[in-house]
Amino acid sequence: MLLSLSPLDGRYAKKVEALRPYFSEFALMKYRTVVELKYLEALGDEPKIREVAKFSAAERKLVDQMLLNFSEKDAAEIKQIEATTNHDVKAVEYFLQKKLEKTSLRNRIPFLHFALTSEDVNNLAYALMVKDAGKFEILPELKKLHAEILKRAKSWKNLPMLARTHGQPATPTTLGKEFFVFAKRLERKIAQLKQQEILGKLNGATGTFAAHTIAFPDVNWESFSQKFIRKLGLTPNLATTQIESHDWIAEVCDELRGANNVLTDLARDIWSYISWSFFKLQKKEGEVGSSTMPHKINPIDFENAEGNFGIANALLGFLSDKLPISRMQRDLTDSTVLRNLGVAVGHAFLGWQSLTKGLGKLEVNRPKILADLQANPEVLAEAIQTILRKNGDASAYEKLKKLTRGEQLSVELIHEFVQNLAIPAADKKRLLALTPEKYVGIAAKLVK
């Protein structure tokens, strides 16, 4: 691990361990094996292909056991075969031939990989990898992070805080409402990921079923393909070249990139709040913040998250741009590129974990937040000029601009200004009772 080129396999190996069953070389071999054996089984289920006997219950169980028990030893054997074939999918086929030779399925061996191109297997393998990774790791991790953000939104919904637009003091909000914005944004990204179609194709060398139909012209191969792909939990795509066009993978990359952008925005905001001392960070015994400054507790989790989101999004952006583009009916550039899908997801995964961890260290510094609010009473100018407008004063904005723009005022000076306004008593009373911490509208109510 000390000699690893990628930190995902070195420094951060344990943190991304959960992704290895879906995005490793081992995983790709296993999912290819799933496709090959389930396809063979489906051929046996087709009544018009009498040359392939229908699998018995015992034989179906045998296939399931082979897939369940697929091991690193099996993967190593495939790699050994590939050293001779120089073709990874053909190596899987030869491996399975050897496996089936010792079983009652030996007479079906001629129909392993029958009429398929490598991309029939590869595209379905990658589709299953992404589907399972999404279901078991990606969505659960994002939902966990969403729950942590929402928890804080609800906890802090009534805590008033000075807002800043363009970095300048602005109409107050609540800390919880600001977290709620991020919770809702992430919630939408999660929903998009859940609704994403995952496409698959099984239609031969150039997407025409040519080999299939020359061998068995009476079989409805379009229907067969659709049924097989749906049984894998995928959406059939019959309009392809040799490869499935990868548009759906690009869409997944864009959705993940969008989620990471939302979370980068959150990480940067929290970093700023920490730098203003709105948040304190919990101390951890034995932890060091600086090699020379003993007092420091740094926002490293938020910085780590931002850094990993940056790497992930650079890769996801490249994958999204490149994968839908292939010369003519197929070139091989997607093959090496797709192998980096797990690298992109791995860095995003690290970012999500770091952000979740960082949220757990935050402690609100209420006195500091309140002091910041009280130091900027000029933000009440909006409320005053709005009341003046309500009462027909066409120059309301200009009056408050003259009083407050670029000025730091006291509450007393603002109250003195309000006392001299010719407005109804009820409006004047409401303005005189107003303080920056009370001028938050329905922020708390919005956090539902």
N, C-alpha and C positions, 0 to 999 in steps of 0.2 A: 504493500500500500504506500510505503514511503517513496516508491519509484513510479507511482501512477502519474500519467500525463494529465488526466482529468481529476479535478478535486471531487467529482461525483464518485469516483472509484477510490479516492484516497481520504482526504480530510473529512468529507461529508458522507462517506460510504454508508454509515449506519442510518443516517437521516433519510436516505433515499432507498433503503433496503426494500421497502414495500413496493417499489416500482419495478424491481428486477423480474418478477414473474410475468411482466407484460411487455417490457421494452428491451430486454437483453437478447443476445444472440441465442441463448438457450430458449428463451420464450418464442422467438421467431421460428426456430426449428420445431418446437412443440406445437405451435398453432398450425404450421404447415402440415404436420402429421395429422392433426385433427381434421383438416380439410380433406387430405388424401383419403383417410379411412372412412370418413362420413360420406364422401362422394362415392366410394366403392360400395358402401352400404346402400346408398340411394339408387345406384345402378341395379342392385339386386331387387329393389322395391318396384322397379319399372316392369310391368307385365310384358311389354313388347320387346324387352331385351331378355330373351329366354336363355341366352348363353351365360348369363350371370344368375346363379341360383339365389333365391331369396334367403337372407340370413335368418338362421334359427334364433330363438331366444338366447340360447347358449352362446352362439357366435356374436350376437349383439353385445352380450355381457363381456365376451372376450375382448372385443374392440374397446369397450368402455374401460376395461381394466388396463389395456395397453396404453390408453391415453392417460388414465389416472396415474399409472406407475412410470410414465416417461421420466427418465432420470438423467443426471449429468453424464452417466456412463453411456447412455444412448446418444446423447448429444455429441459426446467425444467420438463415438463410433461414426456418426454422420460426418464429422469434421475430417476424420481419417479417410473416409470414402471420397470426400470433396477434394482432398489433396491429389487424388488421381483424376477425378472427373473435371475438376476446375469449374464445377457447376453446382451451386448449392441446392437447388430444387431437385435435380437429378440424383444428388447424393441421398436426399430424403427418400426418394422412390426406391433406390437400390437397398437402402437400409430396411425399408418396409418389406421388400421382397424377401430378404433374409429372415425377417421376423415371421412372416406369414408361411414361409416354407415349412416351419415346424408345427403348423396348426392345421385345423380342418379347413382353413380358408385358402390353402395352397392352390386349389384349382381356380381361384379368382385372380391370381397374380397377373395374368395377362391384361386384366382390366384396371390394374393400378394406374392412375394418371391417364386413363383412357381418353383420347382425343383432346387432351388439355394442353394449353400452353403454360409455361411457368407462371405467367402473370395471373392465370385463373387461380392458382394456388396462393401466390404472393398477396394479391389484392385482398383476398378473403382472410388470409392470415393477419394482415395488418388491420383490417376492419375489426376482426375479433379482438385483437390486442387493444385497440383503442376503446372498443365497446366495453370490454371487461375492466380496463384500467379506469375508465370514466365511472363505471358503476361502483367499483370497489375501493378506489383510492382518490381519484381526482375530485369527484363531486362530494364525497364525504369530507375531504379536507377543506374544500371551499365552504361547505355548509357549516363546518365547525368554526371556521374563521368568521363567517357571517353571524353565527350565534354569539360569538364573543363581542363583535362590534355592536350588535343589537342590544345585548345585555347592558353595555355601557351607555348606549343611547337612552335606554329606559331609566337607568340609575341616575343619570345626570340631566334628565329632561327639564328639571326645574332650576338648574344652576345657571344663572345669568352670566353672560360673558360678552365682552366687547368684541364686536366683529371688526374685521379689517378688509376693506376692499381697496385694491391697489396698494396694499400694505399700510393704509391710513385708517385711523379710527372711523368706524361706520356704525350704523344702527345696530344696537345690541341684539344678541341672539341668546340661545342657551347652548351650553356645551353638548348636552344630549341631542339637541336638534341637529347640530353639525355632524355628530356621529351617525344620526339617523339617515342623513343624506347619503352617506357612504354605504350604510346597510341596504338602503333601497337600490342604489346603483349596482351593488354586488348581487343583490337578489335577482335583478333583471338579467345579469350576465349568467347566473346559475340557471335560470329558466331557459335562456337561449341554448345553453349547452345541453340541457335535458331534452329539449325539443329537436335537437340536431339529428337529421337523417344520417345514417351510416350506410353508404352504398356498397354494393358488391356486384361483381360480374363473373359469369362462367359461360363463355361463348366461343372459346377457341382462339386460334392463332391471330386472326384479325377481326374477331368479333362477329363472324358470320355463321358459326356452327357448321362450317364446311366439312370438317372431319367427322363430326357427329352424324350429320345427315347422310354422308356417303356410306357410312357403316350401317346406320339404322334409319332409313328414310321414313319409316312409319311412326317413329316416336315424335311426339310434339316437344321438341327440345326447348322451345321458348317457355312452355309451361313447366317442363322439368326443371329448368334453370331457376325460374322464379320461385317454384316450390322449395327447391333445395336452399336457395339463399334466404328465403323467409324463415325456414326451419332453423337456420343459424342465428336468427334474430336480426337480420340485416334487411335493407331495402334493395330489391333487384334493380340493376341498371343494364338494360339490353342494348342501349345505343352507345357502343364503345369501339375503340380500335383494339389493338392487342392488349392495351392496358385500360383499366378503369381510370377515368380522367382525373381523379384526385381532387375534383372541385370540393368535395365534402371535407376532405382533410384540410384544405386551405381554409374552409369555413370554420372548422374546429380551431385551427391555429389563430384565426382572427378573433374568435370568441375568447380564447384563452388570453390573447394579447390585450383585448379590451378589458377583461377582468384584472389583468396585471396593471393596466394603466390606471384603473380606479384605485387599486391598492397602493400604487406608487404615490398617487395624489394624497391618499390618507397617510402613508408613511412620512411624507414630507411635511404635511400639516402637523402631525404629532411631533416630529423633530423640532419644528418651530415653537410649538407650545412648550416643549421641554426647555428649549433655549431661553424662553421668556419666564421660565420657572412656574408656568401654569400647572405643570406636572412635576412631581418628584419621582425619582426612580428608586425602587426598593434596593437596599444594600444586600449583597450576598457575601457571606463569610468566605474570606480567602481570595475573592475576586480582585483583580487589579484594573484600574482604569487608565493608568498612564505609567510608563517606565520611569518617569521623573517627577510627576505631579501627583502626590499621594491622595489629594482631595477628590479626584475626579471619579464620577460615575457617568459613563458615556452612553448615549442612546444607540448602542451597537446593533441591537436587534433590528431597529428600523433602518439603519444604514445597510446592514446585511441584506435585509429584504429588498431595499431599493436597488442594490447592486445586482442581486440575482434576478430581479424582474427585468433589469436592463439587458442582461445576457440572454435570458429566456426570450424576451421580445425581439431581440436582434435575430435570433435563430428562427423564431416563429414567423417573423416577417419575411425572412428569406424563404422558408418552407412554403409559406402562403403564395409568394410571388413565383417561385420556381416550379412547384409540383404540378400545377395545371398545364404546364407548357412541355410538349414533347414533339419532336420532329416526326412528321408523317404519321405512320401507324404505330411507331414506337422507337424511342432511343433509350439508352441505358442510364441516362443521367439521374433519373429518379431513384435508381437502386441504391446508390451510395448516399444520396440525400435522405431518403426515408430512414436509413439506419440512425440518423441523428435526431429523430423525433423524440426519443426517450431523453436525449440530452437537454432538449428544450423544455420538456415537461419536468425533468429533474430539477432544473434551476428554478422554474416556477414553483415547484413543490417546496424547495428550500425557502423561497421567499415567503410562501404562505405560512410555513412553520415558524419562521423568524418573527413574522408580524404577530401571529397568535401568541408566541412567547413574550414578545415585547408588551403587548396589551396587558398581560398578566402582571407586569412589573409597575404599571402606572399607579401613582397615588395623586389625587387631585390636591392642589395647593389653593384651597378656597380663599384664604386671605389675599393672596397675590392676585387672583382673578378679580376679586371685588375691588381691590385697590386700583387696578388698571381701569376698571369701569368708572370708578369715582373720580379718577384723574382726568376724565374726558367728558365733562358734562355738555360740551358743545354739540355732542351728537343728538341732543334734544332739539336742535334747531329744526330738524325735519318735522317733528311733532308740532312745534309752534307754527311754522309756516303753513302746515297742512290745515291747522285750525283756522288760521287767518284766511286761507283760500276758501274754506268752508263758509266763512262769514263774508265772502264777497270781496276780499282785498286782492286786487289784481297785481299789486306790487309786493306781495307777501314774500316771495322768494328773494327778491332784491334786498328787502329789509333785513332778513336773516343772514343773507350773504355778507352784507356790510358789517353786521354785528360779529359774525363768527368765523368767516373764512380766513384760515391761517392763524387764528387766534386760539389761545388756551384760556378759557373762561372759568369763572367760579359759579357754583350753583346760585350763590347770592346775586351775582350780576344778572344771571338769566332770569331769576325770580323778579328782580327789579324791572327788567324789560317787560316781563309778562304783566306785572301790576299796572303798567302804563298803557296796556292795550285796550282798545275800545271793542271788547268782545263780550258776549253774554256771560253772566256770573258763573253759570255751570261749566262753561268751557274754561274760564279762567281758573276755577277751582281745580279742575282736572289737571290743568297744566302745572299749577303750583304744587300739586301733590306728586307730580311725576319726577322720578329720579332715573338715572341711566339703568340701574338694575331692575326697575319696573317697566322699562320701555322695551318689552320683548314680544309684544303682540300675542299671538296664540302659539308660540314656539313649542311649549310643552304639550299642547293639545295635538300638534301635528305628529308627535311621536306615538304612533299607535302600534 
